[in-house]
C-alpha cells in the first residue's frame, strides 16, 4: 500500500511538472501556435485515473493562482480575470473525464482512447470558449463577437488539438502495456488490453 501511494505521489508530481512545462513548449502550425499543455492534461487523466488526474491538474492551476509563474502568461490570483482562464478549468474537468471514461470500457485500444480524448477536448472547448466570451465582454471590457470567437479559438484549433488527442491516445496505450496506469482494475478483474493501431 505504501508503494502504491508513493507511485501515486510520484506520478502526480511528474504530471504537475509536465503540464507546467507544456505551457511553454510552443509549436507553430500555420498561423497558430499550439502548446503541449493539452497533451499532458490528457495523459494525466488517462494514466492517473479520474480522481488523481483531476487532482494533479488542479494542483497545477492552484500553484499558478497563488503566484508561481507556471501559466503561459505568468501567474497570480488576477489570472482568473484572463479570458483564457476557462481553458484551465476545462483541463481539470477534462482530466477527470478522460480518467473515468478510459477505465469504463473493457478494451484499451488506440481508437477507444482517441474517442475518450475527443470527449475531453469538447469539455475544454466548452469551458474555454464560454469563459473567454463572458470575460471579454463583461469583465475586462474587450468585446468580441460570439461567432468570430468560435471560428478563431474553436474551429481553427481543432486540427492541431485532434493531433494531440491522437498522440495522447497512442502514448497512453504504450504506457498501459508498460504497466504505468494507476487504478486499472474493474470489479477486481484486470482490464483487457487490445491494441488496435491499424
Secondary structure, DSSP 8 states (H G I E B T S, - for coil): -HHHHHHHHHHHHHHHHHHHHHTT-EEEETTEEEESHHHHHHHHHHHH-HHHHHHHHHHHHHHHHTT-S-BTTB-SGGGGGSTTHHHHHHHHHHHHHHHHHHTTSSEE-HHHHHHHHHHHHHHHHHHHHHHHHHIIIIIS-----HHHHHHHHTGGGHHHHHHHHHHHHHHHHHHHHTT--SS-EETTEE-EE-----
